[in-house]
Amino acid sequence: MCEEGPLYWAERILNSSLISPESYPAMLLGPAEGTSAIIKAAGRPPEETLSLWKLEQALLKTLVVDQDTEAWQRDPAFSGLQRVGGVDVSFVKGDGVSACASLVVLSYPELEVMYEDCRMVSLTGPCVSGFLAFQEVPFLVDVVQWLRQKEPRLMPQVLFVDGNGVLHHRGFGVACHLGVLTYLSSIGVAKKLLQVDRLENNALHKEKIRLLKAGGDSFPLMGGSGTILGMALKSHDHSTKPLYVSVGHKMSLEAAVHLSHGCCKFQILEPLHQADIHSPDYIHRTLGLISSYVILNSLNYVIENDIQNDSGYVKS
C-alpha cells in the first residue's frame, strides 16, 4: 500500500531536467556520484547546527514518558494489544543520498503482516553519531502520519525502532524522537551496544552475555551514573548475540523487554525483520524499473538519432 510506487519514482527520476539522454548509459553503471559527493563534501555539520540539534533533543526529552501508559502494557499477556509496528530506513549501496523508509504493521500475537508502506527518500545531510534522528525521523514521521490519515484502523499501538531510545549520548535516541513526534509508544532495539555513560563491551560485559541461557533472559545496562539505560536481551534460545532494548516513549523498560521477546520468532524482532526485508526489496524493484526505463529511453534516443542522421527527420 505505497502512495508512491516504483513506477512513480522511475518516471520522476528519468523525467528530471537534470538527466539528459546522454547520461542514460552512465546511469546503468551505478548511482550518480554528484549528489553523493555533495553529502560527503558537507562532512560534519557546523557546530551551530549541532548546538541547535542538542537543544531540540533536550527540549523534546522533557516530553518522554518512561512508564506504562496503556492498560495492555500492564497486563502480563498484553491483552488488548492487537497491532505492533516496525520502522526502518535502508540505504542504497554506494549512494549517500538515496534511501528507503518503510513501515510495517503486524498483528499481535500472530505476528502476521497487516500493512506495509515503503517510499524512496533523499537524505539531506550526513549521518552523525548521536544525531541519527535528524537524518531518519522526518521520513519515518511521514509514513506514520500517512497511515494515521488514510488507514487509522491499522495504526500500530507500539512502534519498534531499529536504534536506541534513552540509551543514548544525551538520553534521547531515535526511538524517543519518533515516539514523541508521533505520540506513539515506542521501543528502541539495537544490535550493538552503544557505549555511553561508561558502558563498555568489555570482558565483564561479554561474560554477562555468556551467562544468558534461554530466550527471554536479560541483564540491566547500568551506566556509570547509576542509571539503568536499557537491558541486554537474549531474544531466542539459539541466539549468540543479545539485543539492546531501551525505552523510547510511553512504556516502561520492563514491559518493553517483555514485549520485545514476545515479538521474536527468531533472533531479530519480527516487526523489525519485516521492515528490514521490505525496504531492500522495494529498492531493488525501484532501481530495476529505473534501469529498464534507462535502457528503453537509451534505445529510443539512439533510434531517433539514427533516423535523423539518415533522413534529416527531426522529431517535433
C-alpha positions as CSV (number, residue, x, y, z in Angstrom):
1,M,0.0,0.0,0.0
2,C,2.5,2.6,-1.2
3,E,1.4,6.1,-2.0
4,E,4.3,6.5,-4.5
5,G,5.3,3.2,-6.1
6,P,8.4,2.2,-8.0
7,L,6.9,3.4,-11.3
8,Y,6.4,6.9,-9.9
9,W,10.0,7.2,-8.9
10,A,11.3,5.7,-12.1
11,E,9.3,8.3,-14.1
12,R,10.2,11.1,-11.7
13,I,13.9,10.4,-12.0
14,L,14.0,9.9,-15.7
15,N,11.8,12.9,-16.4
16,S,14.0,15.2,-14.3
17,S,15.5,18.1,-16.3
18,L,18.8,17.2,-14.6
19,I,19.1,14.0,-16.6
20,S,19.7,14.2,-20.3
21,P,19.6,11.2,-22.7
22,E,23.4,11.4,-23.0
23,S,23.6,10.4,-19.3
24,Y,21.4,7.3,-19.5
25,P,24.3,4.8,-20.3
26,A,26.3,6.2,-17.4
27,M,23.3,5.7,-15.0
28,L,23.4,2.0,-15.8
29,L,26.9,1.8,-14.2
30,G,25.6,2.8,-10.8
31,P,24.3,5.8,-8.9
32,A,25.4,9.2,-9.9
33,E,28.4,10.4,-7.9
34,G,27.4,14.1,-7.9
35,T,24.8,14.0,-5.2
36,S,26.8,11.6,-3.1
37,A,29.8,13.9,-3.4
38,I,27.6,16.8,-2.1
39,I,26.8,14.8,1.1
40,K,30.4,13.7,1.6
41,A,31.7,17.2,1.0
42,A,29.3,18.5,3.6
43,G,31.0,16.4,6.2
44,R,30.2,17.1,9.8
45,P,27.6,19.8,10.2
46,P,28.8,23.2,11.6
47,E,28.8,23.5,15.4
48,E,25.9,25.9,15.3
49,T,23.8,23.2,13.7
50,L,24.9,20.6,16.3
51,S,24.1,23.1,19.1
52,L,20.6,23.6,17.7
53,W,20.1,19.8,17.4
54,K,21.3,19.3,21.0
55,L,18.8,22.0,22.1
56,E,15.9,20.3,20.3
57,Q,16.9,16.9,21.8
58,A,16.9,18.5,25.3
59,L,13.5,20.1,24.8
60,L,11.9,17.0,23.4
61,K,13.5,14.8,26.1
62,T,11.3,16.6,28.7
63,L,8.3,15.1,27.0
64,V,9.5,11.5,27.2
65,V,7.3,9.2,29.4
66,D,9.2,6.1,30.6
67,Q,6.2,4.5,32.3
68,D,3.4,2.3,31.1
69,T,0.5,4.5,29.8
70,E,-1.9,1.8,28.4
71,A,-3.8,-0.9,30.2
72,W,-2.4,-3.6,27.9
73,Q,1.1,-2.7,28.8
74,R,0.4,-3.6,32.5
75,D,-1.1,-7.0,31.6
76,P,1.5,-9.8,31.6
77,A,-0.2,-11.3,28.5
78,F,-0.6,-7.9,26.8
79,S,-4.3,-8.4,26.5
80,G,-5.7,-5.6,24.3
81,L,-2.6,-5.3,22.1
82,Q,-3.5,-6.1,18.5
83,R,-1.1,-4.3,16.3
84,V,2.7,-3.8,16.5
85,G,4.8,-1.7,14.1
86,G,8.3,-1.7,12.9
87,V,10.2,1.0,11.0
88,D,13.4,1.0,9.1
89,V,15.5,3.3,6.8
90,S,17.6,1.3,4.3
91,F,20.3,2.9,2.3
92,V,21.1,2.3,-1.4
93,K,24.6,0.7,-1.6
94,G,27.1,3.1,-2.9
95,D,24.7,6.1,-2.8
96,G,25.0,8.6,0.0
97,V,21.7,10.2,-0.8
98,S,19.0,7.7,-1.8
99,A,17.3,5.6,0.9
100,C,14.0,3.8,1.5
101,A,11.8,4.5,4.5
102,S,9.5,1.7,5.5
103,L,6.7,1.0,8.0
104,V,5.1,-2.4,8.6
105,V,2.3,-3.3,10.9
106,L,1.9,-6.8,12.2
107,S,-1.0,-8.5,14.1
108,Y,-0.3,-9.4,17.7
109,P,0.3,-12.1,18.9
110,E,0.2,-13.8,15.5
111,L,2.9,-11.5,14.0
112,E,1.3,-11.6,10.5
113,V,1.8,-8.6,8.2
114,M,-1.3,-6.4,8.1
115,Y,0.1,-3.4,6.3
116,E,3.3,-2.2,4.6
117,D,4.4,1.1,3.2
118,C,7.8,1.9,1.5
119,R,8.9,5.1,-0.1
120,M,12.1,6.3,-1.6
121,V,13.6,9.4,0.1
122,S,16.5,11.7,-0.4
123,L,18.8,12.3,2.5
124,T,19.8,15.9,3.1
125,G,22.7,15.6,5.4
126,P,25.5,13.3,6.7
127,C,25.0,10.7,9.4
128,V,26.4,12.0,12.6
129,S,26.7,9.8,15.7
130,G,24.2,10.9,18.4
131,F,22.1,12.7,15.8
132,L,20.7,9.9,13.7
133,A,17.2,11.1,14.3
134,F,17.8,14.3,12.3
135,Q,18.6,12.2,9.2
136,E,15.8,9.5,9.6
137,V,12.9,10.6,11.7
138,P,11.3,13.2,9.4
139,F,10.8,10.4,6.8
140,L,9.5,7.9,9.4
141,V,7.1,10.5,10.8
142,D,5.8,11.0,7.3
143,V,5.0,7.3,6.8
144,V,3.3,7.1,10.2
145,Q,1.2,10.2,9.6
146,W,0.1,9.0,6.2
147,L,-1.2,5.8,7.8
148,R,-2.9,7.7,10.6
149,Q,-4.7,9.8,8.0
150,K,-5.5,7.1,5.4
151,E,-6.0,3.9,7.4
152,P,-6.3,4.9,11.1
153,R,-7.8,1.4,12.0
154,L,-4.3,-0.1,11.1
155,M,-2.3,2.3,13.3
156,P,0.2,0.4,15.4
157,Q,-0.2,0.6,19.2
158,V,3.6,0.4,19.6
159,L,6.5,1.1,17.3
160,F,9.7,-0.9,17.3
161,V,12.7,1.2,16.1
162,D,16.0,-0.2,14.9
163,G,18.1,2.0,17.1
164,N,18.2,3.3,20.7
165,G,15.9,5.1,23.0
166,V,17.1,6.5,26.3
167,L,20.3,4.5,25.8
168,H,21.9,7.5,24.1
169,H,24.6,10.1,24.5
170,R,22.1,12.6,25.7
171,G,19.3,10.2,26.7
172,F,17.2,10.9,23.6
173,G,17.8,8.5,20.7
174,V,15.9,7.9,17.5
175,A,13.2,5.8,19.3
176,C,12.5,8.6,21.7
177,H,12.4,11.2,19.0
178,L,10.0,9.2,16.8
179,G,7.8,8.3,19.8
180,V,7.4,11.9,21.0
181,L,6.7,13.3,17.5
182,T,4.1,10.6,16.7
183,Y,2.8,10.3,20.2
184,L,3.1,6.6,20.0
185,S,4.5,4.1,22.4
186,S,8.0,3.2,21.1
187,I,10.8,0.9,21.9
188,G,14.4,1.1,20.8
189,V,16.1,-2.2,19.8
190,A,19.8,-2.1,18.8
191,K,22.1,-4.9,17.6
192,K,25.2,-3.3,19.0
193,L,25.9,-1.8,22.4
194,L,26.1,2.0,22.3
195,Q,29.0,2.7,24.7
196,V,27.8,5.7,26.6
197,D,27.8,6.6,30.3
198,R,30.8,4.3,30.8
199,L,29.0,1.3,29.4
200,E,31.7,-0.9,27.7
201,N,31.7,-4.0,25.6
202,N,34.5,-5.4,27.7
203,A,35.3,-8.8,29.2
204,L,32.8,-8.3,32.0
205,H,30.0,-7.5,29.6
206,K,30.9,-10.5,27.4
207,E,30.8,-12.7,30.5
208,K,27.3,-11.5,31.3
209,I,26.2,-12.3,27.8
210,R,27.6,-15.8,28.1
211,L,25.5,-16.4,31.2
212,L,22.3,-15.7,29.3
213,K,21.0,-19.2,28.8
214,A,17.4,-19.1,27.4
215,G,15.4,-16.8,25.2
216,G,14.0,-14.1,27.4
217,D,16.9,-13.9,29.7
218,S,18.3,-10.4,30.2
219,F,20.5,-8.2,32.3
220,P,20.4,-4.5,33.0
221,L,22.7,-2.0,31.4
222,M,23.6,0.3,34.3
223,G,25.7,3.3,33.3
224,G,28.4,5.0,35.4
225,S,25.8,7.5,36.6
226,G,23.9,4.6,38.3
227,T,21.0,4.9,35.8
228,I,19.7,1.7,34.1
229,L,19.7,2.7,30.5
230,G,18.3,-0.5,29.0
231,M,18.5,-4.2,29.0
232,A,20.6,-6.8,27.1
233,L,18.1,-9.4,25.9
234,K,18.7,-12.9,24.6
235,S,15.9,-13.0,22.1
236,H,16.0,-16.7,21.2
237,D,17.3,-19.9,22.7
238,H,19.8,-20.2,19.9
239,S,20.9,-16.6,19.5
240,T,24.5,-15.9,20.5
241,K,24.3,-12.1,20.5
242,P,21.9,-10.1,22.6
243,L,19.6,-7.3,21.5
244,Y,19.9,-4.0,23.4
245,V,16.4,-2.8,24.4
246,S,15.7,0.7,25.7
247,V,12.6,2.8,26.4
248,G,11.5,5.1,23.6
249,H,8.3,6.6,24.8
250,K,5.2,5.9,26.8
251,M,6.3,2.5,28.0
252,S,8.3,1.0,30.9
253,L,11.5,-0.8,30.4
254,E,10.1,-4.0,31.9
255,A,7.2,-4.1,29.5
256,A,9.4,-3.1,26.6
257,V,11.7,-6.1,27.2
258,H,8.9,-8.5,27.8
259,L,7.1,-7.4,24.6
260,S,10.4,-7.4,22.6
261,H,10.9,-11.1,23.5
262,G,7.3,-11.8,22.7
263,C,7.8,-10.4,19.2
264,C,10.7,-12.7,18.3
265,K,10.2,-15.6,16.0
266,F,14.0,-15.9,15.6
267,Q,16.9,-13.7,16.7
268,I,15.5,-10.4,15.3
269,L,12.2,-9.0,16.3
270,E,9.6,-9.8,13.7
271,P,8.4,-6.2,13.2
272,L,12.0,-5.1,12.5
273,H,12.7,-8.1,10.4
274,Q,9.8,-7.4,8.2
275,A,10.6,-3.7,7.9
276,D,14.2,-4.7,7.1
277,I,13.4,-7.1,4.3
278,H,10.7,-5.0,2.7
279,S,13.0,-1.9,2.2
280,P,15.7,-3.7,0.2
281,D,13.1,-5.5,-1.9
282,Y,11.4,-2.1,-2.7
283,I,14.8,-0.5,-3.5
284,H,15.6,-3.4,-5.8
285,R,12.3,-3.2,-7.6
286,T,12.5,0.6,-7.9
287,L,16.1,0.6,-9.3
288,G,15.2,-2.3,-11.5
289,L,12.4,-0.3,-13.1
290,I,14.7,2.7,-13.4
291,S,17.3,0.6,-15.2
292,S,14.6,-0.8,-17.6
293,Y,13.4,2.8,-18.3
294,V,17.0,3.9,-18.8
295,I,17.6,1.1,-21.4
296,L,14.3,1.8,-23.2
297,N,15.0,5.6,-23.4
298,S,18.6,5.0,-24.4
299,L,17.4,2.8,-27.3
300,N,14.8,5.3,-28.3
301,Y,17.4,8.1,-28.2
302,V,19.8,6.1,-30.4
303,I,17.0,5.1,-32.9
304,E,15.8,8.7,-33.2
305,N,19.3,10.0,-33.8
306,D,19.9,7.3,-36.4
307,I,16.7,8.3,-38.2
308,Q,17.7,12.0,-38.0
309,N,21.1,11.2,-39.4
310,D,19.8,9.1,-42.2
311,S,16.8,11.1,-43.4
312,G,17.2,14.5,-41.8
313,Y,14.0,13.9,-39.9
314,V,13.7,15.9,-36.7
315,K,11.2,14.9,-34.1
316,S,8.9,17.9,-33.3
